[in-house]
């Protein structure tokens, strides 16, 4: 991978993953995006091309929670997206790690969502 930046490598992995998975209305895709300051999670229906739900450390911080973009904050984002999904009768999702390694904050989102009732 010499000559490629980290971001270019991640985008190539993302494209490889997205060829294989997609979300439906019954089983949407849970996408996780990691920035330097915040972590975002969305439920996406690829058939309709629509975002069904979203949660982030930014939205939790605006709601008044003391959240940082670490593993604990990521787990809270996972629990929040799962809570919103269960309210809309969504119980099963497809997890899209968005080219990131399944480790650390990405894994914490998945674990938090599983604990709060989502299946994937």
N, C-alpha and C positions, 0 to 999 in steps of 0.2 A: 504494500500500500504506500510505497514511497511516492512523494509528490502530491499526495492527497491530504487535505486538512481533515481534522476530526469531524467537522460538520459535513463535508462531502462524503466521508465514509459512512456516517450515520444515515445520510439521505439515500445512499445506495442500499444499505441494509433495509431501510424503510420500504423502498420500492420492491425489494425482494419479498418482504413480508406481506405487503399489500396485494401482491399477485395472488396470494393464497387465501386471504381472509376478507370477509366483508360482513357488514351488519344488516340485519333485516328489522322490520318493525317488531316482530316477536322476540328476536334475539339481536339487539343492537351491539355495535362495536364500542367498547370502552377504550378510548384513546387517552394516553397520558403524554403531556408535553412538559418539559422541564426547561425553565429559563434560569438565569443566574439568580434572580430574586424570588421567583414564585414557581409553583407547580400547579398545573391545570389538568383537569379530567373532564371528558365529555362523553356522552352517549350519543352515537351517530347512527342514523338509519341511512345506509348507503343507497337503498332502493329509491327512496324519496329525495336523497341528497339533503337531509335536514338534521340539525342538531336537536336532540330531544331534551337533554338535560346537561347542565354544566356545574362544576364546583371547582374552587381553587383556593389556594392559601390567601389570595388577594380578597376574594369574596368573603371568606371566613373572618379575615382581619377587619373588613368593613362592617361585618355584623357584630363586631365587638370582642371576638375571641382573641386570646393572646396566642398567635400562631407564628411559627417561624418555618422557613423552608428547609426542614430537616426531616429525619425519619418520623418523628412524632407528629409533625405537621402534615406529612404525607399520609400517614395513617388516618388522621382526622379527615383529610380530603377524601380518602377512600370510603370512610364511614358515611360521610355526608352524601356522596354521589349514590351510595347504596341506599341510604334512607330515602332520598328523592326518587330513586328508581322503584323501590318497594311501594311507595305511595302511588305511583302510576302503574302498579301491577306488572312491573318488569322484574322477573326473578332470575333470568339467565342472560348472560352477555358473552361476547367474544372479546378477549383481552388483546389489545393492540399496544405493544410496548413502544411503538413508534421508532424503532431502530436503536433504542437504548438497551444496554445490557440489563437483564433481569436481576437486579442487585440493588441494595441500598434503598433509595427513595422510591424507585419504580416498584420494587418488591413490596415496600411498605404500603403503597396504594392498593395493590392487589390483596394483601393480607387484610387490610382494613375493610375493603369491600366484601371479602369473603366472610369476615366476622359479623358484618352487619346484615348478611343474608343473601348476597348475590352468589350465583353459581357460575363458574367457568372453569 
